[in-house]
Amino acid sequence: MTFLRSRFVFGIFAALAIPGSATAQSGDVPSETERTADKSGTNPTTLSRSFTIGTDFRSLPSGRWFNNATARFTQPFNDSRMAIAFKAPVPSTNLTGGTLTGFGDVSAKWNWVAYLDRRQGLLFSTEITAPTASEKVFGSGRWIAAPGITYAYFLSPEWIIAPALVHSESFAGDTLRARVSRTDFDFYTVYKPKGLNWWLTSDVTVGYDHVARTTPATWKVALGTSLGKIDDAVVNLSIRPGVGIGRDRPANWSLEVSLAVVGF
């Protein structure tokens, strides 16, 4: 799939995902109190302490499969304007013939809400991934830095649009392994009905691999709900199916299920 086709798919989705009825008057956008009280984990400018475990199964174009079980912990600081998140994956796959399970590349991500008002927010991030994988098939063998920028626009208390741009670049590690250089544009949309405990999110991601010269693209839609409270914390469940788009798709389809404790 060419980059122009990817843009065409993105344009169609944007037209469908943002109905004119979602546009709000200036007085209808969420307040600071409403945003900080939101423990759904869907607002990229709301940085809360959280612990998430999940599994992401992918059916690959080769006919094989790859599964990533992940644990993630996020700790905010500086009045919740910054946060550090740690991620540890435990992947498994049949890419090598039999089923193989091991450890993946761990990462740490810094987030900074640089600007925030009732209408919009600007988030900067940098993620560092270390080559800790137990098997070559589970990691890149490289240290990778991935700076990113996210712009969040609050259409109304129910709708958020948050496009993001991230560039991943390897800077150290095994020189015999392929260099990592990739740019991803992510179009993220949230619909969360006011007063209800469920929400929908949509992610269209189009990337460009500068080494392989490919344009991997995916579309993932998530349905999330709050299962209840543990003291001040909220327990959330999310189910996120996805499909690959185009000739360079990273997977035919995927299914991610995660359980998160937010705000403890």
Backbone as CSV, one residue per row, in Angstrom:
resi,resn,N_x,N_y,N_z,CA_x,CA_y,CA_z,C_x,C_y,C_z
1,MET,0.843,-1.200,0.000,0.000,0.000,0.000,0.869,1.236,0.000
2,THR,0.606,2.139,-0.885,1.400,3.340,-0.965,1.007,4.300,0.139
3,PHE,1.870,5.304,0.356,1.590,6.285,1.394,0.320,7.082,1.065
4,LEU,0.088,7.339,-0.250,-1.101,8.075,-0.646,-2.358,7.301,-0.322
5,ARG,-2.315,5.976,-0.521,-3.471,5.158,-0.161,-3.720,5.208,1.331
6,SER,-2.644,5.183,2.119,-2.785,5.259,3.568,-3.460,6.566,3.961
7,ARG,-3.078,7.650,3.298,-3.696,8.935,3.597,-5.172,8.928,3.214
8,PHE,-5.490,8.227,2.131,-6.878,8.143,1.698,-7.729,7.417,2.740
9,VAL,-7.207,6.268,3.242,-7.914,5.513,4.281,-8.092,6.362,5.521
10,PHE,-7.021,7.087,5.904,-7.071,7.955,7.081,-8.143,9.036,6.908
11,GLY,-8.228,9.610,5.697,-9.206,10.658,5.445,-10.630,10.157,5.565
12,ILE,-10.890,8.947,5.043,-12.225,8.361,5.158,-12.593,8.148,6.621
13,PHE,-11.648,7.585,7.394,-11.924,7.335,8.806,-12.214,8.633,9.549
14,ALA,-11.405,9.667,9.271,-11.596,10.936,9.963,-12.977,11.496,9.690
15,ALA,-13.450,11.354,8.456,-14.774,11.868,8.104,-15.874,11.114,8.840
16,LEU,-15.666,9.780,9.045,-16.678,8.971,9.711,-16.635,9.122,11.218
17,ALA,-15.433,9.299,11.758,-15.259,9.246,13.216,-15.608,10.542,13.908
18,ILE,-15.729,11.664,13.164,-15.961,12.947,13.804,-17.227,13.569,13.239
19,PRO,-18.379,13.164,13.669,-19.611,13.729,13.154,-19.776,15.175,13.576
20,GLY,-20.479,15.943,12.754,-20.666,17.347,13.050,-21.390,17.568,14.362
21,SER,-22.209,16.600,14.783,-22.950,16.755,16.028,-22.061,16.757,17.243
22,ALA,-20.770,16.306,17.073,-19.867,16.261,18.226,-19.242,17.605,18.512
23,THR,-19.318,18.554,17.574,-18.697,19.856,17.762,-19.438,20.602,18.857
24,ALA,-18.663,21.146,19.796,-19.287,21.773,20.951,-19.066,23.274,20.953
25,GLN,-19.921,23.971,21.669,-19.686,25.371,21.942,-18.625,25.477,23.027
26,SER,-17.988,26.646,23.159,-16.863,26.799,24.077,-17.252,26.481,25.508
27,GLY,-18.509,26.693,25.878,-18.916,26.419,27.245,-19.150,24.957,27.529
28,ASP,-19.132,24.078,26.489,-19.429,22.670,26.669,-18.199,21.801,26.853
29,VAL,-17.014,22.352,26.706,-15.804,21.552,26.821,-15.575,21.189,28.283
30,PRO,-14.860,20.075,28.556,-14.688,19.627,29.938,-13.824,20.584,30.752
31,SER,-14.140,20.718,32.018,-13.353,21.555,32.914,-12.127,20.805,33.398
32,GLU,-11.199,21.531,34.042,-9.996,20.906,34.601,-10.371,19.845,35.628
33,THR,-11.398,20.128,36.454,-11.830,19.166,37.465,-12.372,17.896,36.824
34,GLU,-13.143,18.057,35.754,-13.691,16.897,35.064,-12.595,16.036,34.459
35,ARG,-11.574,16.682,33.902,-10.500,15.913,33.272,-9.674,15.156,34.310
36,THR,-9.310,15.802,35.409,-8.481,15.131,36.415,-9.253,14.046,37.142
37,ALA,-10.604,14.171,37.194,-11.413,13.138,37.843,-11.624,11.931,36.939
38,ASP,-11.319,12.063,35.662,-11.517,10.975,34.714,-10.442,9.906,34.928
39,LYS,-10.877,8.694,35.276,-9.936,7.597,35.502,-10.124,6.475,34.489
40,SER,-10.619,6.846,33.309,-10.770,5.847,32.252,-9.445,5.538,31.572
41,GLY,-8.460,6.450,31.687,-7.182,6.257,31.021,-7.220,6.608,29.546
42,THR,-8.299,7.249,29.090,-8.446,7.553,27.669,-7.950,8.942,27.288
43,ASN,-7.810,9.840,28.273,-7.365,11.206,27.999,-5.843,11.276,28.101
44,PRO,-5.131,11.555,26.997,-3.662,11.548,27.050,-3.066,12.644,27.926
45,THR,-3.847,13.691,28.261,-3.323,14.763,29.103,-3.600,14.536,30.584
46,THR,-4.312,13.462,30.930,-4.568,13.112,32.329,-3.586,12.026,32.742
47,LEU,-2.591,12.400,33.527,-1.542,11.475,33.941,-1.848,10.974,35.348
48,SER,-2.210,9.714,35.472,-2.584,9.115,36.752,-1.692,7.926,37.056
49,ARG,-1.528,7.660,38.340,-0.820,6.434,38.707,-1.676,5.246,38.292
50,SER,-1.057,4.296,37.609,-1.821,3.150,37.113,-0.925,1.930,36.982
51,PHE,-1.559,0.788,37.026,-0.882,-0.483,36.773,-1.757,-1.279,35.816
52,THR,-1.174,-1.704,34.706,-1.932,-2.384,33.660,-1.265,-3.692,33.286
53,ILE,-2.067,-4.730,33.142,-1.588,-5.985,32.564,-2.488,-6.294,31.367
54,GLY,-1.875,-6.835,30.325,-2.661,-7.116,29.140,-1.976,-8.107,28.228
55,THR,-2.714,-8.550,27.235,-2.163,-9.457,26.241,-2.643,-9.011,24.865
56,ASP,-1.739,-9.048,23.896,-2.023,-8.575,22.542,-1.648,-9.678,21.553
57,PHE,-2.659,-10.333,20.995,-2.438,-11.436,20.056,-2.544,-10.908,18.634
58,ARG,-1.574,-11.297,17.788,-1.566,-10.830,16.399,-1.435,-12.015,15.447
59,SER,-2.320,-12.049,14.469,-2.234,-13.022,13.386,-1.418,-12.395,12.263
60,LEU,-0.257,-12.970,11.966,0.689,-12.351,11.045,0.398,-12.720,9.589
61,PRO,0.798,-11.865,8.640,0.597,-12.169,7.216,1.273,-13.467,6.766
62,SER,2.320,-13.883,7.480,3.035,-15.113,7.132,2.256,-16.367,7.501
63,GLY,1.145,-16.213,8.228,0.390,-17.359,8.711,0.771,-17.752,10.130
64,ARG,1.824,-17.147,10.659,2.245,-17.387,12.048,1.512,-16.427,12.983
65,TRP,1.809,-16.522,14.286,1.198,-15.636,15.261,2.245,-15.118,16.246
66,PHE,1.915,-14.004,16.865,2.791,-13.391,17.868,1.908,-12.821,18.964
67,ASN,2.262,-13.117,20.217,1.490,-12.622,21.358,2.414,-11.894,22.330
68,ASN,1.947,-10.747,22.813,2.729,-9.960,23.760,1.922,-9.779,25.040
69,ALA,2.357,-10.415,26.124,1.785,-10.154,27.441,2.633,-9.062,28.087
70,THR,1.991,-8.007,28.590,2.724,-6.825,29.037,2.239,-6.362,30.402
71,ALA,3.197,-5.932,31.224,2.896,-5.250,32.480,3.423,-3.820,32.375
72,ARG,2.619,-2.860,32.795,2.997,-1.449,32.668,2.629,-0.702,33.941
73,PHE,3.555,0.124,34.430,3.308,0.945,35.618,3.616,2.396,35.283
74,THR,2.689,3.295,35.652,2.853,4.720,35.397,2.795,5.484,36.705
75,GLN,3.786,6.363,36.916,3.850,7.175,38.131,3.926,8.657,37.753
76,PRO,2.882,9.438,38.067,2.935,10.877,37.775,3.730,11.629,38.840
77,PHE,4.187,12.834,38.489,4.849,13.729,39.438,4.712,15.157,38.908
78,ASN,5.265,16.110,39.638,5.177,17.524,39.257,3.712,17.934,39.053
79,ASP,2.886,17.668,40.089,1.460,17.998,40.048,0.747,17.343,38.871
80,SER,1.159,16.121,38.558,0.566,15.324,37.476,0.732,15.970,36.105
81,ARG,1.709,16.862,35.968,2.041,17.416,34.649,3.116,16.575,33.964
82,MET,3.758,15.684,34.710,4.741,14.770,34.153,4.478,13.369,34.695
83,ALA,4.997,12.371,33.986,4.862,10.986,34.439,5.965,10.152,33.815
84,ILE,6.323,9.092,34.503,7.265,8.114,33.982,6.540,6.772,33.955
85,ALA,6.649,6.078,32.837,5.962,4.793,32.675,6.976,3.714,32.322
86,PHE,6.877,2.560,32.963,7.765,1.429,32.711,6.950,0.277,32.114
87,LYS,7.511,-0.360,31.102,6.804,-1.452,30.429,7.706,-2.663,30.301
88,ALA,7.171,-3.839,30.658,7.922,-5.091,30.588,7.092,-6.121,29.835
89,PRO,7.503,-6.521,28.635,6.737,-7.497,27.857,7.243,-8.927,28.036
90,VAL,6.327,-9.876,27.944,6.649,-11.306,27.935,6.017,-11.890,26.672
91,PRO,6.751,-11.914,25.558,6.172,-12.362,24.285,6.249,-13.873,24.102
92,SER,5.425,-14.342,23.180,5.476,-15.731,22.728,5.080,-15.763,21.258
93,THR,5.569,-16.780,20.521,5.314,-16.852,19.087,5.609,-18.249,18.564
94,ASN,5.129,-18.527,17.362,5.501,-19.758,16.664,6.298,-19.442,15.384
95,LEU,6.891,-18.250,15.344,7.665,-17.826,14.179,8.864,-18.733,13.911
96,THR,9.384,-19.354,14.945,10.555,-20.210,14.785,10.190,-21.682,14.561
97,GLY,8.908,-21.968,14.423,8.464,-23.349,14.230,7.594,-23.802,15.382
98,GLY,8.220,-24.113,16.520,7.467,-24.453,17.725,7.129,-23.193,18.501
99,THR,6.358,-23.354,19.569,5.991,-22.210,20.399,7.158,-21.811,21.288
100,LEU,7.506,-20.528,21.254,8.635,-19.992,22.005,8.142,-18.851,22.885
101,THR,8.560,-18.856,24.164,8.186,-17.810,25.113,9.430,-17.290,25.810
102,GLY,9.468,-15.991,26.066,10.643,-15.421,26.732,10.369,-14.010,27.214
103,PHE,11.441,-13.209,27.281,11.341,-11.819,27.708,11.573,-10.900,26.514
104,GLY,10.890,-9.766,26.520,11.038,-8.804,25.443,11.902,-7.628,25.844
105,ASP,11.892,-6.590,25.039,12.646,-5.367,25.297,11.865,-4.472,26.261
106,VAL,12.441,-4.184,27.424,11.785,-3.306,28.390,11.979,-1.857,27.968
107,SER,11.090,-0.984,28.462,11.178,0.417,28.086,10.734,1.318,29.231
108,ALA,11.171,2.579,29.168,10.748,3.620,30.096,10.328,4.830,29.274
109,LYS,9.187,5.413,29.622,8.651,6.533,28.844,8.360,7.723,29.751
110,TRP,8.868,8.886,29.354,8.625,10.134,30.065,7.566,10.937,29.329
111,ASN,6.558,11.414,30.058,5.497,12.239,29.483,5.459,13.596,30.168
112,TRP,5.195,14.629,29.384,5.118,15.990,29.924,3.947,16.730,29.272
113,VAL,2.989,17.130,30.089,1.888,17.963,29.596,2.382,19.397,29.594
114,ALA,2.818,19.855,28.434,3.455,21.173,28.330,2.441,22.305,28.332
115,TYR,1.222,22.018,27.850,0.183,23.054,27.802,-1.169,22.385,27.954
116,LEU,-2.061,23.061,28.696,-3.395,22.499,28.895,-4.366,23.610,29.259
117,ASP,-5.479,23.703,28.527,-6.584,24.556,28.921,-7.877,23.799,28.666
118,ARG,-9.017,24.469,28.733,-10.304,23.769,28.626,-10.575,23.260,27.218
119,ARG,-9.861,23.776,26.232,-10.114,23.404,24.848,-9.086,22.441,24.281
120,GLN,-7.813,22.524,24.736,-6.760,21.752,24.087,-5.596,21.486,25.038
121,GLY,-4.746,20.558,24.638,-3.558,20.229,25.412,-2.442,19.778,24.498
122,LEU,-1.206,19.935,24.969,-0.025,19.549,24.201,0.863,18.679,25.085
123,LEU,1.170,17.490,24.605,1.939,16.520,25.383,3.206,16.134,24.621
124,PHE,4.367,16.216,25.302,5.623,15.739,24.741,6.018,14.457,25.467
125,SER,6.667,13.547,24.761,7.082,12.287,25.375,8.392,11.808,24.752
126,THR,9.094,10.995,25.507,10.289,10.305,25.006,10.344,8.928,25.643
127,GLU,10.431,7.898,24.804,10.515,6.528,25.287,11.871,5.937,24.922
128,ILE,12.520,5.311,25.893,13.796,4.631,25.675,13.569,3.139,25.850
129,THR,13.905,2.366,24.813,13.751,0.921,24.840,15.122,0.264,24.900
130,ALA,15.289,-0.680,25.814,16.566,-1.368,26.003,16.518,-2.759,25.375
131,PRO,17.638,-3.231,24.818,17.680,-4.556,24.172,17.818,-5.683,25.191
132,THR,16.727,-5.989,25.887,16.754,-6.992,26.957,16.107,-8.308,26.551
133,ALA,15.693,-8.438,25.294,14.969,-9.633,24.854,15.814,-10.887,25.002
134,SER,15.169,-11.966,25.421,15.871,-13.243,25.618,16.131,-13.972,24.308
135,GLU,15.373,-13.636,23.255,15.539,-14.248,21.932,15.519,-13.151,20.875
136,LYS,16.230,-13.381,19.771,16.286,-12.373,18.713,14.915,-12.023,18.173
137,VAL,14.038,-13.008,18.082,12.716,-12.788,17.515,11.854,-11.897,18.403
138,PHE,12.263,-11.711,19.673,11.468,-10.930,20.614,11.907,-9.475,20.723
139,GLY,12.985,-9.092,20.066,13.457,-7.717,20.201,14.318,-7.290,19.033
140,SER,14.690,-6.015,19.028,15.464,-5.445,17.931,16.963,-5.597,18.118
141,GLY,17.399,-5.867,19.368,18.832,-5.907,19.643,19.458,-4.531,19.723
142,ARG,18.652,-3.497,19.722,19.131,-2.116,19.696,18.524,-1.287,20.829
143,TRP,19.300,-0.293,21.279,18.742,0.760,22.110,17.991,1.711,21.185
144,ILE,16.763,2.087,21.572,15.927,2.911,20.709,15.388,4.104,21.500
145,ALA,15.478,5.288,20.906,14.861,6.496,21.462,13.678,6.865,20.579
146,ALA,12.542,7.183,21.220,11.323,7.490,20.467,10.666,8.754,21.021
147,PRO,11.115,9.931,20.588,10.433,11.165,20.989,9.109,11.310,20.249
148,GLY,8.142,11.952,20.919,6.834,12.114,20.304,6.124,13.367,20.772
149,ILE,5.109,13.761,20.023,4.288,14.917,20.377,2.828,14.554,20.120
150,THR,1.963,14.902,21.074,0.529,14.636,20.973,-0.243,15.928,21.188
151,TYR,-1.172,16.198,20.294,-2.057,17.359,20.437,-3.457,16.853,20.752
152,ALA,-3.993,17.266,21.883,-5.328,16.841,22.290,-6.306,17.994,22.136
153,TYR,-7.406,17.739,21.442,-8.450,18.748,21.266,-9.741,18.212,21.865
154,PHE,-10.308,18.979,22.811,-11.514,18.550,23.523,-12.738,19.126,22.819
155,LEU,-13.353,18.310,21.991,-14.533,18.754,21.260,-15.700,19.030,22.201
156,SER,-15.840,18.185,23.216,-16.942,18.276,24.164,-16.595,17.381,25.344
157,PRO,-17.429,17.332,26.380,-17.150,16.387,27.469,-17.131,14.934,27.014
158,GLU,-17.732,14.644,25.849,-17.800,13.270,25.363,-16.711,12.926,24.339
159,TRP,-16.175,13.922,23.635,-15.287,13.652,22.510,-13.903,14.268,22.693
160,ILE,-12.874,13.469,22.378,-11.482,13.943,22.338,-10.867,13.484,21.019
161,ILE,-10.140,14.385,20.378,-9.326,14.032,19.216,-7.876,14.295,19.596
162,ALA,-6.999,13.311,19.406,-5.611,13.462,19.850,-4.640,12.839,18.848
163,PRO,-4.335,13.534,17.754,-3.319,13.027,16.830,-1.928,13.098,17.457
164,ALA,-1.071,12.143,17.087,0.274,12.075,17.653,1.284,11.701,16.569
165,LEU,2.488,12.211,16.723,3.589,11.893,15.815,4.768,11.393,16.649
166,VAL,5.277,10.200,16.313,6.383,9.586,17.055,7.446,9.114,16.067
167,HIS,8.706,9.405,16.381,9.808,8.889,15.558,10.709,8.012,16.426
168,SER,10.944,6.786,15.980,11.791,5.827,16.697,13.113,5.668,15.961
169,GLU,14.226,5.823,16.693,15.552,5.755,16.073,16.507,5.001,16.994
170,SER,17.200,4.002,16.454,18.184,3.267,17.247,19.468,4.083,17.331
171,PHE,20.156,3.989,18.490,21.367,4.785,18.677,22.526,3.966,19.261
172,ALA,22.289,2.724,19.632,23.342,1.858,20.168,22.822,0.426,20.143
173,GLY,23.728,-0.516,20.476,23.319,-1.910,20.515,24.078,-2.769,19.536
174,ASP,23.489,-3.890,19.169,24.127,-4.872,18.285,24.180,-4.322,16.853
175,THR,25.394,-4.022,16.382,25.544,-3.448,15.040,25.261,-4.462,13.937
176,LEU,25.172,-5.743,14.285,24.836,-6.760,13.293,23.329,-6.847,13.058
177,ARG,22.557,-6.234,13.951,21.096,-6.209,13.794,20.697,-4.980,12.977
178,ALA,19.528,-5.050,12.359,19.058,-3.965,11.498,18.856,-2.666,12.284
179,ARG,19.224,-1.554,11.683,18.983,-0.245,12.277,17.488,0.018,12.336
180,VAL,17.068,0.706,13.398,15.662,1.066,13.549,15.500,2.548,13.244
181,SER,14.647,2.853,12.287,14.336,4.242,11.952,12.922,4.256,11.377
182,ARG,11.973,4.722,12.183,10.566,4.644,11.790,9.798,5.837,12.323
183,THR,8.893,6.358,11.508,8.018,7.464,11.898,6.577,6.991,11.844
184,ASP,5.817,7.275,12.909,4.422,6.855,12.989,3.520,8.050,13.267
185,PHE,2.448,8.136,12.493,1.396,9.111,12.758,0.168,8.359,13.251
186,ASP,-0.334,8.775,14.408,-1.465,8.093,15.032,-2.628,9.068,15.178
187,PHE,-3.779,8.673,14.667,-4.990,9.482,14.802,-5.896,8.793,15.812
188,TYR,-5.985,9.393,17.006,-6.670,8.791,18.150,-7.931,9.588,18.464
189,THR,-9.041,8.870,18.628,-10.326,9.496,18.937,-10.973,8.776,20.109
190,VAL,-11.593,9.543,21.008,-12.274,8.982,22.174,-13.728,9.447,22.194
191,TYR,-14.633,8.518,22.452,-16.019,8.867,22.747,-16.363,8.268,24.103
192,LYS,-16.653,9.136,25.074,-16.982,8.695,26.435,-18.265,9.394,26.870
193,PRO,-19.398,8.684,26.844,-20.671,9.307,27.208,-20.636,9.845,28.638
194,LYS,-21.079,11.070,28.798,-21.045,11.710,30.109,-21.973,10.995,31.087
195,GLY,-21.446,10.677,32.258,-22.252,10.041,33.290,-22.317,8.530,33.204
196,LEU,-21.711,7.949,32.150,-21.723,6.496,31.995,-20.319,5.935,32.218
197,ASN,-20.239,4.624,32.457,-18.950,4.031,32.812,-18.361,3.194,31.677
198,TRP,-18.644,3.558,30.427,-18.020,2.873,29.301,-17.567,3.910,28.273
199,TRP,-16.701,3.491,27.367,-16.149,4.405,26.378,-15.673,3.626,25.153
200,LEU,-15.507,4.347,24.062,-14.976,3.805,22.814,-13.772,4.634,22.389
201,THR,-12.741,3.967,21.905,-11.606,4.672,21.328,-11.297,4.085,19.959
202,SER,-10.686,4.893,19.118,-10.291,4.453,17.787,-8.887,4.961,17.496
203,ASP,-8.042,4.079,16.953,-6.663,4.421,16.584,-6.404,4.021,15.141
204,VAL,-6.101,4.979,14.306,-5.577,4.684,12.980,-4.111,5.096,12.985
205,THR,-3.221,4.144,12.755,-1.781,4.413,12.769,-1.189,4.111,11.406
206,VAL,-0.497,5.092,10.853,0.209,4.929,9.580,1.681,5.250,9.823
207,GLY,2.550,4.293,9.512,3.971,4.485,9.744,4.766,4.469,8.453
208,TYR,6.006,4.915,8.577,6.937,4.776,7.462,8.259,4.271,8.019
209,ASP,8.667,3.084,7.566,9.929,2.486,7.969,10.999,2.983,7.002
210,HIS,11.909,3.841,7.509,12.917,4.455,6.653,13.992,3.464,6.217
211,VAL,14.117,2.342,6.903,15.110,1.324,6.548,14.529,0.367,5.510
212,ALA,13.369,-0.216,5.810,12.727,-1.169,4.901,11.942,-0.480,3.783
213,ARG,11.697,0.821,3.933,10.913,1.605,2.963,9.505,1.020,2.781
214,THR,8.867,0.748,3.898,7.503,0.230,3.900,6.601,1.185,4.675
215,THR,5.286,1.014,4.494,4.306,1.871,5.182,3.307,1.005,5.949
216,PRO,3.701,0.455,7.094,2.769,-0.353,7.888,1.634,0.504,8.444
217,ALA,0.429,-0.041,8.429,-0.730,0.705,8.912,-1.703,-0.241,9.607
218,THR,-2.367,0.267,10.646,-3.352,-0.517,11.398,-4.522,0.365,11.812
219,TRP,-5.628,-0.272,12.106,-6.789,0.401,12.689,-7.273,-0.450,13.856
220,LYS,-7.312,0.154,15.055,-7.746,-0.548,16.245,-8.861,0.233,16.931
221,VAL,-9.886,-0.499,17.359,-11.027,0.088,18.059,-11.165,-0.602,19.413
222,ALA,-11.306,0.183,20.470,-11.382,-0.393,21.816,-12.713,-0.053,22.481
223,LEU,-13.246,-1.029,23.185,-14.388,-0.829,24.057,-13.913,-1.030,25.485
224,GLY,-14.074,0.011,26.307,-13.626,-0.065,27.687,-14.764,0.184,28.655
225,THR,-14.616,-0.347,29.859,-15.631,-0.140,30.886,-14.989,-0.196,32.262
226,SER,-15.615,0.473,33.206,-15.169,0.433,34.593,-15.875,-0.706,35.316
227,LEU,-15.081,-1.561,35.950,-15.649,-2.706,36.655,-16.003,-2.401,38.102
228,GLY,-15.453,-1.309,38.627,-15.711,-0.970,40.019,-14.530,-0.250,40.640
229,LYS,-14.590,-0.044,41.954,-13.570,0.712,42.669,-12.893,-0.135,43.737
230,ILE,-11.620,0.199,43.976,-10.875,-0.314,45.120,-10.360,0.904,45.867
231,ASP,-11.037,1.293,46.951,-10.780,2.566,47.621,-10.970,3.695,46.606
232,ASP,-9.907,4.498,46.346,-10.015,5.601,45.394,-9.707,5.169,43.970
233,ALA,-9.195,3.972,43.789,-8.799,3.511,42.462,-9.987,2.931,41.699
234,VAL,-9.861,2.957,40.375,-10.875,2.395,39.493,-10.267,1.242,38.713
235,VAL,-11.002,0.143,38.581,-10.551,-1.018,37.816,-11.241,-0.983,36.452
236,ASN,-10.443,-0.940,35.386,-10.974,-0.831,34.029,-10.635,-2.070,33.203
237,LEU,-11.572,-2.463,32.362,-11.370,-3.554,31.409,-11.501,-2.994,29.999
238,SER,-10.575,-3.396,29.120,-10.611,-2.920,27.741,-10.405,-4.089,26.782
239,ILE,-11.226,-4.128,25.729,-11.093,-5.118,24.659,-10.864,-4.352,23.362
240,ARG,-9.752,-4.678,22.665,-9.312,-3.847,21.543,-8.989,-4.688,20.305
241,PRO,-9.955,-4.939,19.451,-9.655,-5.627,18.193,-9.040,-4.662,17.179
242,GLY,-8.281,-5.223,16.238,-7.650,-4.389,15.224,-7.450,-5.146,13.927
243,VAL,-7.228,-4.395,12.853,-6.952,-4.992,11.545,-5.748,-4.278,10.930
244,GLY,-4.982,-5.023,10.132,-3.905,-4.429,9.373,-4.446,-3.826,8.083
245,ILE,-3.765,-2.794,7.599,-4.210,-2.103,6.388,-3.088,-2.137,5.352
246,GLY,-3.400,-2.598,4.149,-2.467,-2.479,3.042,-1.456,-3.604,2.926
247,ARG,-0.612,-3.479,1.920,0.370,-4.503,1.590,1.406,-4.695,2.690
248,ASP,1.761,-3.629,3.405,2.816,-3.695,4.418,2.263,-3.857,5.832
249,ARG,1.049,-4.322,5.944,0.422,-4.457,7.266,1.263,-5.348,8.181
250,PRO,1.434,-4.952,9.445,2.214,-5.759,10.387,1.482,-6.995,10.871
251,ALA,0.149,-7.010,10.739,-0.665,-8.157,11.144,-1.941,-8.161,10.324
252,ASN,-2.494,-9.347,10.116,-3.799,-9.429,9.456,-4.895,-8.897,10.379
253,TRP,-4.845,-9.364,11.619,-5.763,-8.881,12.642,-5.125,-9.066,14.006
254,SER,-5.657,-8.390,14.994,-5.126,-8.487,16.352,-6.263,-8.358,17.357
255,LEU,-6.000,-8.828,18.558,-6.964,-8.700,19.649,-6.202,-8.473,20.949
256,GLU,-6.465,-7.337,21.562,-5.802,-6.972,22.809,-6.835,-6.885,23.932
257,VAL,-6.514,-7.491,25.070,-7.361,-7.427,26.258,-6.495,-6.948,27.411
258,SER,-6.965,-5.946,28.145,-6.153,-5.412,29.243,-7.026,-5.088,30.457
259,LEU,-6.393,-5.161,31.610,-7.028,-4.844,32.888,-6.141,-3.817,33.582
260,ALA,-6.723,-2.683,33.977,-5.944,-1.591,34.557,-6.534,-1.123,35.880
261,VAL,-5.649,-0.813,36.819,-6.036,-0.170,38.066,-5.517,1.265,37.991
262,VAL,-6.415,2.242,38.042,-6.066,3.641,37.772,-6.430,4.511,38.969
263,GLY,-5.492,5.384,39.336,-5.782,6.388,40.354,-5.596,5.938,41.789
264,PHE,-4.692,4.999,42.030,-4.475,4.544,43.396,-3.341,5.305,44.063
